[in-house]
Amino acid sequence: MYDINCDQVLCLDGGGIRGLVLIQLLQAIEKEVGDNERIRECFDWIGGTSTGGILALAITHGQQLCSVEILVRLIVPLMTLEAAFLQ
């Protein structure tokens, strides 16, 4: 599926609630790869900004994507609320 001679990089963008779209995309990749391989095993480097950074940390620490989805649904509204108070 991919060239083992090159590093595989997964860069996850921020964007608040759009992180749910990223999770759905990652779940589709995991489904395509198969049950024996998690998303973190497909990439050498995983990083992101804002919500994408939260996803990257959760993935690299072995969290299942369904658990990460719950986390994003809880955290993103709090981040949005905090940003509103800081303005």
GUSEZA-914637 format. One line per field, with one value per residue (C-alpha): x, y, z negated; residue number from 0; chain. Coordinates in nm, 4 decimals, always signed. Layout:
# GUSEZA-914637
u: c(X,...) .
v: c(Y,...) .
w: c(Z,...) .
pos: c(NUM,...) .
unit: c(A,...) .
This chain:
# GUSEZA-914637
u: c(+0.0000,+0.2825,+0.6568,+0.8404,+1.1550,+0.9926,+0.8587,+0.4804,+0.3518,+0.0001,-0.0679,-0.4027,-0.5401,-0.7236,-1.0654,-1.2698,-1.5690,-1.4283,-1.2097,-1.5052,-1.4575,-1.0915,-1.1969,-1.4364,-1.1589,-0.9166,-1.1791,-1.2213,-0.8429,-0.8347,-1.1218,-0.9408,-0.6138,-0.7837,-0.8606,-0.5051,-0.3534,-0.4405,-0.4017,-0.0901,+0.0834,+0.0345,+0.2430,+0.5940,+0.5115,+0.1783,+0.1197,-0.1405,-0.2582,-0.5418,-0.8040,-0.5708,-0.3017,-0.5419,-0.6258,-0.2565,-0.1769,-0.4687,-0.3809,-0.0117,-0.1041,-0.3136,-0.6644,-0.9302,-1.0856,-1.4334,-1.2956,-1.1236,-1.4531,-1.6158,-1.3209,-1.3519,-1.7270,-1.6598,-1.3525,-1.4284,-1.7330,-1.5248,-1.2442,-1.4966,-1.6512,-1.3102,-1.2150,-1.5366,-1.4540,-1.0986,-1.2174) .
v: c(+0.0000,+0.2434,+0.2684,+0.1352,+0.3278,+0.6668,+0.8056,+0.8213,+1.1444,+1.2118,+1.5811,+1.6607,+2.0123,+2.2033,+2.3500,+2.2703,+2.0517,+1.9639,+1.7231,+1.4860,+1.4761,+1.3837,+1.1011,+0.9637,+0.9784,+0.7987,+0.5343,+0.4760,+0.4355,+0.1850,-0.0073,-0.0167,-0.1305,-0.4055,-0.5073,-0.6067,-0.2615,+0.0556,+0.4010,+0.4789,+0.1761,+0.3148,+0.6277,+0.7056,+1.0608,+1.1949,+1.5585,+1.8286,+2.1698,+2.2562,+1.9796,+1.7920,+1.8012,+1.6547,+1.3794,+1.3173,+1.2790,+1.0456,+0.8307,+0.8031,+0.7025,+0.4145,+0.5478,+0.3914,+0.6324,+0.5858,+0.7032,+0.9963,+1.0956,+1.1187,+1.3267,+1.5705,+1.6034,+1.6998,+1.9225,+2.1270,+2.3080,+2.4013,+2.5360,+2.7409,+2.8771,+2.9721,+3.1485,+3.3516,+3.4702,+3.5677,+3.8027) .
w: c(+0.0000,-0.0770,-0.0148,-0.3203,-0.2230,-0.2934,-0.6177,-0.6245,-0.7798,-0.9061,-0.9612,-1.1195,-1.0772,-1.3457,-1.3020,-1.6095,-1.5402,-1.1971,-1.3912,-1.3715,-0.9940,-1.0501,-1.2806,-1.0199,-0.7600,-0.9914,-1.0697,-0.6943,-0.6581,-0.9451,-0.7882,-0.4528,-0.6094,-0.8062,-1.1617,-1.2456,-1.1987,-1.3878,-1.2334,-1.4403,-1.2904,-0.9376,-0.9946,-1.1158,-1.2221,-1.3497,-1.4360,-1.4248,-1.5357,-1.7712,-1.7466,-1.5124,-1.7822,-2.0355,-1.7859,-1.7155,-2.0869,-2.1474,-1.8449,-1.9324,-2.2872,-2.1555,-2.2050,-1.9848,-1.7365,-1.8847,-2.2216,-2.0533,-1.8924,-2.2352,-2.3583,-2.0668,-2.1194,-2.4827,-2.4433,-2.1309,-2.2731,-2.5793,-2.3577,-2.1610,-2.4788,-2.6183,-2.2944,-2.3116,-2.6645,-2.5657,-2.2933) .
pos: c(0,1,2,3,4,5,6,7,8,9,10,11,12,13,14,15,16,17,18,19,20,21,22,23,24,25,26,27,28,29,30,31,32,33,34,35,36,37,38,39,40,41,42,43,44,45,46,47,48,49,50,51,52,53,54,55,56,57,58,59,60,61,62,63,64,65,66,67,68,69,70,71,72,73,74,75,76,77,78,79,80,81,82,83,84,85,86) .
unit: c(A,A,A,A,A,A,A,A,A,A,A,A,A,A,A,A,A,A,A,A,A,A,A,A,A,A,A,A,A,A,A,A,A,A,A,A,A,A,A,A,A,A,A,A,A,A,A,A,A,A,A,A,A,A,A,A,A,A,A,A,A,A,A,A,A,A,A,A,A,A,A,A,A,A,A,A,A,A,A,A,A,A,A,A,A,A,A) .
